[in-house]
Amino acid sequence: MAIIYDISKLSQEIQDQITSSDKYTKWFSEFPSKLLSISSDAKTVKGEKYGVLTAILYLAPHKLSGQNICSMADVAGCSEPCLNVAGRGAMTSVQMSRIRKTLYMQQHWTSFVTKLYNEIQTFAYYCDARELIPAVRLNGTSDIRWENKIWDYMVYMYHWFGVRWYDYTKIANRIIPDPKIYDLTFSYSGVPQYRRFVDTAKAMGMRLAVVFRYQDKIPKVFEGRDVVDGDDSDLRFLEPSNVVSALYAKGKAVHDTSGFVIGEIA
């Protein structure tokens, strides 16, 4: 089996894991069979009570694929709480899958986007048959300006199939031609060097998603805005634009000290 991706920009450790494993060598000798994950986690499943089904594209975050697809991660201090094993230890199957999908996007764009469109349309038909609203989030673990890549398709799927596009972003200057079609929530960080980007996002009227360390210590007002429960579902586009959507830290993020997670460690 011949590997069909250029893996030379991956860390040497990941390259070695791919080439020394029959399983991963096979994976990287073919295209992924599926790109989207549909209601595959506890957060997006919560949206079903609102009649919404969510499909998410998970790519390899930050620099894990050898190319940075989260341009603000270093400034915002969110690379560690996002993926603590990046570059260290054995890659899990989930992480290898995300790396392959990211290389597929970067190196085989025409095939990638055709497959993405087909999956989204199939998903939209599935939702229509069940009277569900289809929601698509392409930056599950990335921060790509999709409005610069597939905007015409996003418009088409919104108007003809009712697809609700949404994402979180740490890029404060993203200009969306029509926010009804593609809803963005700005991902907050308390890291000092990130402050000017927070101020820009607030000035632009962007909704803020803030990760608090403990659920029972989430304030009612933060950054001068009313705080709403962001863990009720992942459907940020149902919320007003001038609120703080409160999330609470889970797993290793509870112990993060970068400034990304808000609140003192007990």
ABEGO torsion letter per residue (X at the ends): XBBABBAAABBAAAAAAAAABAAAAAAAABBBABABBBGABAAAAAAAAAGBBBBBBBBBBEAAAGBBABAAAAAAGAAAAABAABGBEBBBAAAAAAAAAAAAAAABAAAAAAAAAAAAAAAAAAAAAAGBBBBBBABAABBBBAAAAAAAAAAAAAAAAGBBBBBBBABAABBBABAAABBBBBBBBABAAAAAAAAAAAAAGBBBBBBBABAAABBABBGGBBBBBAAABABAAABBAABBBBBBBBEAAAABAAGABBEBBX
